[in-house]
Amino acid sequence: MTEAVEAFMPPEFQRVGLDPVAELGRRRDEERVSRLELAGGAFHVWLVSRYDDVRAVLGDADRFSNDFGNLTGEGGATDQEDPGGLGFADPPKHTRLRRLLSPEFTMRRLRRLEPRIEEMVEQHLDGMERSGSPADLVSAFSVPIPSLVVSELLGVSDEEREELQRISGGRFVFSEDGESALTAVNDAVAYLTEVVARQRAEPGDGLLGALLTEHGDDVSDRELAGLADGLLTGGHDTTASMFALGTVLLLQHPEYAAVMRDGDGRGEEVGRIIEEMLRYLTVVQVAFPRFAREDVEIGGQRIPAGDMVVCSLVAANRDPALGPDMDAFDPSREVPPILTFGHGIHHCLGAQLARTEMRIAYPRLLRRFPTLRLDVPDEKIPYRELSIVHGVTSLPVAW
């Protein structure tokens, strides 16, 4: 990593392989709440990294704001600047928009998607088998499946899905000036606004069409595009990263790969392994930024009103206060609810959908290719350097 990259990227965005850098753990254990120096220096920024403190901040929507206008100063954000969605919204707007989406994410409705997810997984495994060993698991399996699932959920066409995948690819990977991620988000929301306008004229049979049919007068095209982008954000790149990094982790632990391969996707053992994978990997490294609405105290540190608070999910999920050796992968451990999907009113709506995809995908992948192995040494795996969502750019595998 270059010195310029190191200067731009604070420790909560950096990894060594699957693990956070040692500096992040040191900050958590020794400083609890510490100041961050980010490029540009527009805000006073505080890093919160202990489990109890992170949970307290994420669960306190009264004293901490997510509103995007906090990032744009006193003038606020224009409609074109604000990416919309739930992650950058406060009540009552957040409450109204989340209420629209919540009925679509009940377990009963998600189960209706399971046969299609199973079909998508099998089709891509068939494609890998036809093409033969070796393969890039990222392009052949881990990226296309979540993309198809979100597209199926939203009810967008194949052409629209391909365009969204193209323009959204850079949203979590930072250039040294941070512009590439913002550009990717703005491009995606602009394109989704066009998709929503088409569906308003002729509603489809997916989530977008259903929301327009039932609540069309209560939601604007831009608002619905922001919600759709949030689902794309939470359901595509994050799950794709979990598919790839989770495969690396399972191949490093063949005893758990065997349990996954031989188990029922709905079985308790498989569920415990997936939950520990979610904790250990924590691919979304930090939560959406919070801004103190008033002077507050966190972990003994006074945070002045208006300051930004960054909660490190990966550090919190590995907090030694949760149990012994939290930097190890151990599906037998008992821990409090993990913070991988956030906490409080902004807890990820798609958490159960992500778990469902993993329960379906990992066992089928490992059963289809029981001799699956990495086709590069561990030290040659191309991990992302600059990213809020940790992942790999490719994953060469063979069988």
N, C-alpha and C positions, 0 to 999 in steps of 0.2 A: 504494500500500500504506500502511495506517495505521501510526502510530507503535506502537500496541499489537501489531499483527501483526509489525512489524519486531523488536520486543523479544522476541516469542515464538519467531520463526523464525530460527534461526542460518543463516549463509550457505549451508551445504551443502543446504538445502531450497529455496533461492531461485533463480530463473532470470530472465533478461531474454530473452524469446522462447524460442528453442531453446537458448540458452547459459546456463551458470552465471554468477552475478554475478562481477565482477572481483575482489572481496574474497576469494573462495575461491581463485582462482589466486594471489593475493598471499600468502595464508597458506601455500599449498603451497610456493611458490618461496622464501619468505623464512624461514618459521618451521619448516617440515617437520612437526613435531608441536607442536600448540598447545592451550591450555586453551579449553574452551567454557563459556560461561555460559548454561545452559538455564533456562527458566521453572521455578520451584519449588526448584531448587538442591538436590535430594535426593542427588545423586551428584557426585563429582569426575569430570568428563568431559573426555576428550582426543580431539582431532580428528587423524586420520591420513589423509594425502591424497596421498602420493607412491606411485607404482606399486609399487616394490620393497617399501616398508614395508607397504602395504595387503596385498599378496600374502603377505608374511611373517606378518602377523597372522591373515589368513583361513585360512592353511594350518597354523596351530599350535593344534590342539585340545588339546594337553597343557597349555599355559600360559594359554590363554584359554577361558573358559566361555561358552556360549550359554544356559544353563539359565534358564528364566523365573523361578525362585526368587530369582535375583540382584536382580530388580526389586522384590521384595516384602519384603526384609529377612530377619531371622533366623527369623521364624516360617514362612517359605516360603509357597508359593502353595497354596491349596486346589484341588481338582479343578475347581471351578466357576470359579475365577479364571484358572487356567492355560489358555491357548488351545490347547495341545497342538501337534501337528504336528512337523516336523523342525527348523524354524528356531529354536525355543526349547528344543531338547533336546541333551544331551550323551551321548557313549557312556557305558555300553553301551546305554541306552535308544534313542538315536539310531541306533546300528548295527542293533539288532533291527528297528526300524520301517522304516528305509530298505531293509533286505534284503527286506522284504515287498513294497515298491513297485517296486524296481529292475527286476524282470523285465517289468513292464508298459511300460517305457520304452526297450526295445531298438528299434533301427531297424527290425527285422523286424516287430515288433508295431505300431509307429507307421505303417508303410506300409499296414497294413490300414485305417487311418483315412483315408488320403489320398482315396479316392473319395468318402467322405462329406464331407470338408472341401471338395473341389471342388464337390460338389453344393450345399452350403450357400452357398458364395461365389456361384455362378451364380444361385441362387434370389434372393439379396439384390440382385444386380446387375439381375436381371429386375424386381424391385420398384422399384428406383430408376428404371429406364427407363420403367416404366409410369407412375410418379408424375410424371416429367418434371423438368426443370431449373427452379429450383435445388433443392438438397437439403441436409440436415444430414448430413454423412458420419458423424458420431458415432452418431446414433440410427439411421440407415439401414443402416450397414455395419460400422463399427469396433467397436461394442459388441456387437451381437447375434451376430456370427460366433464370437468366442472363447467367449462364453457357451454357445452351442450345442455347440461342440467339447468343452468341459470337461464339459458335461452328458452328451454322447454317451460320453465316456471313462468317467465315473463310473457311467453307467447310471441317471440320475435321470429322473423324468417331466417333461413340459413344465410342469405345474403347479408342481412342486418347483423347477424351474429358474427360473421367473418369480419365485417367492418369494425364492429365494436372491439373485437379481439385485437385487431390491428392498432386502433388508436388508443387502446387502454394499456398497452403493454408496458409503457414507461412510467405508470403512475406511482410506483413504489420505489423506483430507482432514481437516485438523486445525482444530478450533475453538480459540479462544484458551486454553481450559483443557485441551485435549487429550482431552476426554471422548468426543467423537463417534466417533473411530476405535475406542477400546476398546469402546464400546457396540456398534458395528457388528460387531466380531469376536465378542464374546460372544453376540450374537443369532444370528449365522450358525452358530457351533458348537452352540448349543442346538438350533437347527432341524435341523442335520445329524445330531445325535444321534437325533432322532426319525426321520429318514430311514433311518439305519443300523438302528435297531430294527425298522422295517418290513421292511427287506431281510433282516435276520437271520431273520425269520419266513418270508419268501418271497423268496429271493435273485433278483436280476435278472440280466441278461446282460452287465452292464458291470463295471467294475473293482471296485466295492463288492461286488457279488454274488460275483465270483470270489474276492476276498479272504476273504469270509465262508465261502464253500464250502471253500476250501483251508486257511484259518488261523483259522477262527472261534473255536476254543478258546484261541487264543494272543493275541487282541486284543480289548479291550473296546469297547463301543459308543462311549464317549467318546474313546478313542484313535483309533479309525477315523474318527470325526467330525473330530478334529483334523487327521488326515492329509488327509481330503477337503477341509477348509477350506484347508489349505496348497496343495493343487492349485488350488483356486478362486482363492486369492490370487495364486499364481504364473502361472496360466494365463488369467485373465480380464482384470483391469484393466490388467495390464502389457502384454499383447498388444494390447488395445484402444487403449491409448495409443500403442503403436508404429505401429499402422495409421494413426492420425490424424496423429501428428507426422511419421511417415515420408512420408506423402502431402504434407504441407507442405514437407518437405525436398526431395522429388523435384520438386515444382512450382517450387521455387526453383532447381533444377538440371536444366533440360529436357534436357540432353545425356544425363544418366543416366536420366531418365524414359524417353527414347527407347530406350535399351539394355534397360531393364526391360520396356518394352512389346513389344519385338520379340524378346526372348530366350526361351529355354526356361527354365522355372522351376528346372530341375535344372542349368542351364549354369553354367560357372565364372564368367562375368562377372556374372551375376545374383547368384551367391553372394558375390562380392567386394563388390558394392554393398550387399547386406544386412548383411554383417559390418561394413562401415564405418558404416552407419546405426546399427547396434547400439552401436558404440563412440562415435560422435559424439553420439547422443541420450542414451544411458545413462538410460533413463526411471526405473529404480529408483536413486534418487540416493545412498542409503546402504545398507550391509549391515545385517543384524540386529546389534544391539549385542553387543559382547564385554565380558567382565569378567575382569580380570587375576586369575589364581589365586594368583600370587606376585608379588613385586617383579620387574619386567621392564624391559628397556631397549629402546626403539624409536627409531631415528633419533637416537641420542645423548641421548634424554630418558628419565629414570627414571619409570616408571609404578608407583605403589604398589599392592600387592595390594588387590583389592576395587574399584579404580577402573574406570569404564566407558570403553571405547574405541569411538569411532564412526569407521568407515572410509568415506570419501567415494569412491564408485565413479566418479562423474562426474569428479572432480578427478584420480583415478588414471589414468583412461582418456585424459585430455588432458595428462598429464605430459610436459613438454618433453624429458625424458630418453628418451622413446620415439622421438623423431624431430623433424624441423623442422615448425613451423606446425601443431601438433596441434589448434589451435582451428579449423582449416579442415576441410571435408568433402572427402576425397580417397580414393576407392576404389582408386587405384593404389598406395597406400602399403603397405609391409610393416611390421607391428608384431608384438610378442609376443602371446600369447593375451590377448584382452580380458577384463576383469573384470566385464562387464555382468551375467553370471549367477553371480558370486561365484567362489570358489576353495576347494579343499580338500574336506573331508568334507561341507560344506554347499553345494557347487556345485549349482545348480538342476537337479533331475531333469528338468524339462520344457523344458530349453534346446532340444533338437532338435525337440520338438513346436512350439515357438514359431517356430523357423526354417522348419519345414515350412509352417506357416500363412502366413508372410510370402512364401515362394517361390510359393505358390499364389495368394495374394490380390492382391499388387501388380501382377503382369503382367496378370491378368484385369481388374482395375479399369481400368488404363490402356489396355488394348486395347478394352474396351467403350466407354470414353469418351475417345477420343484427344484431344479438345479440352478436357479437364477443366481447370478453373482455380479459384482461390479467388474467392469471391463477396464478399469483404471485403478492404480493404487489410491488408497484413501487420501494421501497428500496431494493428489492430482485432481481431485474433484473440484470443478469450477464453481465455488460458492460465490454468491453476490458480495461485492465489497460495500456498496452504498445502497442500503435499502431499509425501509421501515419494515417490510415483510421479508424475512430471511428466506433464502432459497438458493437454487442452483441455476445456472444458465443452461446446463445440459447434464445428463446423467447416463453415460455409456454403460450398458449392461449386456451380459451374454448369458447363455444357458446351454 
